[in-house]
């Protein structure tokens, strides 16, 4: 049995992380010149939950990849005690 190809999932994790870091850097530059109440409101209402949400998404993607690897391992080794 061929192992599950996790490359696309791992690529997505990396892309999300890099895109978020790029976004955070751009936001800091924008924020430096946008220092009024609408800017503070935008940051509070639209951006404050973004980092924790992306952290949860990244953790869920990692959990999925780990579960897929375990499943592949169990399916590849029929003598393993946890085999279905």
N, C-alpha and C positions, 0 to 999 in steps of 0.2 A: 504494500500500500504506500502510495506517495504521500509525503508529509504535506500538510496544509501550507500553501505559500503565504507566509506572513509578511513578505516584503512590502506589499501595498499598504498594509496596516502600519508597519513601522515607518514607511515613508510619510504617511499621513500624520503620524505623531510628530515627526521631525518638522514637517511643513507647518503644522499648527503652532508648534513652539517658536519657530523662526518668525512666522508671520506675526505672532503676538508680540515678540520682542521688537520687531520692526515697527509695529503699530505703537507700542509703548514709547519708543524713541521719538517717533513722529508726534505723538501727543504731547510729550514733554516740550518739544520745540514749539508746537502750536500754543501750548499753555503759557509759555514764556511771554508771548505777545498778546495773549487774550486773557486779561486779568479783570474781568468784571463779573457781575452777578449771573448773567446768562452762562458764562463759562463755568462757574462753580456749580450752577444747577445742572448743566449738561454732564459734568463730571460725576456729580452725585447721582443723578437719575439714570444716566446711560452707561457709565463706565465703572461705577463702584463694584458692581457684582461680576464684572467680566473676568477678572483674574481668578476669583474663587471658582467660578463656573468652569473656566478652562482647565483649572487644576483638577476638578472633578472629572471632566471629560478625559483628560490625559490619564488619570488613574483608572477609569473604566476601560479605556483602550488597552492599558497595560494588563489589567485583570483578564480581559478577553484574550489577549495574546498568550498570557500564561496558561489559561484554561485550554486554549487550542493546542499549545505545546504538550500539556499533560495528556490531553485526549489522544494526540498523535502517538505519544509514547506508549500509552496503554493499548491502543489499537495495534501497534507494531509488535508488542510483546504479549502474545496470547497466554504465556505462562505466568505473567505478573499477577499477584494476588488480587489486584483491583480490576482485572480485565472483566469486561462485560460478558 
